[in-house]
C-alpha cells in the first residue's frame, strides 16, 4: 500500500474519532455516570481502530490482487441506505459493516 494512502486514512480516522469523542464529552458525558463514560469511549475507540485495521488490510491486499469486492452487493447496500435516508430524514440510519467476499 502506498504510504500516502495509509497516512491519509490514519488522519481521517483520527479526525473522526476526535469529532465523535468531542461531541460525546460535550453532549453525553454530563448525563452519564463515570463507568458509562469510560465504556462508551472504549467502544468508540475499539470500533474505529478495528475498522481502520480492516481498511488497511483490504487496501494492502488490493495491491496484491488477493481480495475481490463484490461491487454489486455493495451498490445494493448503498441504494438501501439512500432509500432509508429519504424515507426517514429525521431518524439516523445505522448501517452494518460492509461484508467483503474473498475469492
C-alpha positions as CSV (number, residue, x, y, z in Angstrom):
1,X,0.0,0.0,0.0
2,X,1.2,3.5,-0.8
3,X,2.4,5.4,2.3
4,X,0.4,8.5,1.3
5,X,-2.9,6.4,1.3
6,X,-2.1,4.9,4.7
7,X,-1.3,8.4,6.1
8,X,-4.5,9.9,4.7
9,X,-6.6,7.0,6.2
10,X,-4.9,7.5,9.6
11,X,-5.5,11.2,9.6
12,X,-9.1,10.7,8.6
13,X,-9.6,8.1,11.3
14,X,-8.1,10.4,13.9
15,X,-10.3,13.3,12.9
16,X,-13.4,11.1,13.0
17,X,-12.5,9.9,16.5
18,X,-11.8,13.4,17.7
19,X,-15.1,14.7,16.4
20,X,-17.2,11.9,17.9
21,X,-15.4,11.9,21.2
22,X,-15.7,15.7,21.4
23,X,-19.4,15.5,20.9
24,X,-19.7,12.6,23.4
25,X,-17.8,14.6,26.0
26,X,-19.7,17.8,25.5
27,X,-23.2,16.4,24.9
28,X,-23.3,13.0,26.6
29,X,-20.8,12.9,29.4
30,X,-22.7,15.4,31.7
31,X,-25.6,12.9,31.7
32,X,-23.7,9.7,32.1
33,X,-22.1,8.0,35.2
34,X,-18.3,7.7,35.1
35,X,-18.4,4.0,34.2
36,X,-20.7,4.6,31.2
37,X,-18.4,7.4,30.0
38,X,-15.4,5.1,30.1
39,X,-17.3,2.2,28.4
40,X,-18.6,4.4,25.6
41,X,-15.2,5.9,25.0
42,X,-13.6,2.4,24.8
43,X,-16.3,1.1,22.4
44,X,-15.9,4.1,20.1
45,X,-12.1,3.8,20.1
46,X,-12.2,0.0,19.6
47,X,-14.7,0.1,16.8
48,X,-12.8,2.8,14.9
49,X,-9.5,1.1,15.3
50,X,-10.9,-2.3,14.3
51,X,-12.5,-0.7,11.2
52,X,-9.2,1.1,10.4
53,X,-7.3,-2.2,10.6
54,X,-9.7,-3.9,8.2
55,X,-9.4,-1.0,5.8
56,X,-5.6,-1.2,5.9
57,X,-5.7,-4.9,5.3
58,X,-8.1,-4.6,2.4
59,X,-6.2,-1.8,0.8
60,X,-2.9,-3.7,1.2
61,X,-4.5,-6.9,-0.3
62,X,-5.9,-4.9,-3.2
63,X,-2.3,-4.2,-4.2
64,X,-1.6,-7.9,-4.4
65,X,-4.9,-8.7,-6.1
66,X,-6.0,-11.2,-3.4
67,X,-9.3,-9.6,-2.5
68,X,-12.3,-9.1,-4.7
69,X,-15.0,-6.7,-3.5
70,X,-18.5,-7.7,-4.6
71,X,-19.5,-4.3,-6.1
72,X,-23.0,-5.5,-7.0
73,X,-23.9,-6.1,-3.4
74,X,-22.1,-3.0,-2.1
75,X,-24.1,-0.9,-4.5
76,X,-27.3,-2.5,-3.3
77,X,-26.4,-1.7,0.3
78,X,-25.7,1.9,-0.7
79,X,-29.1,2.1,-2.5
80,X,-30.9,0.7,0.5
81,X,-29.2,3.3,2.8
82,X,-30.1,6.1,0.4
83,X,-33.7,5.0,0.3
84,X,-34.0,4.7,4.1
85,X,-32.4,8.1,4.5
86,X,-35.1,9.6,2.2
87,X,-37.9,7.8,3.9
88,X,-36.9,8.8,7.5
89,X,-34.8,12.0,7.3
90,X,-35.2,12.6,11.0
91,X,-34.0,9.2,12.1
92,X,-30.3,8.2,11.8
93,X,-29.7,5.1,9.8
94,X,-27.1,2.8,11.2
95,X,-25.7,0.5,8.6
96,X,-23.9,-2.7,9.4
97,X,-20.3,-3.0,8.3
98,X,-19.9,-4.0,4.7
99,X,-19.1,-7.6,4.1
100,X,-16.2,-8.5,1.7
101,X,-16.0,-11.5,-0.4
102,X,-12.7,-13.2,-0.9
103,X,-12.1,-15.4,-4.0
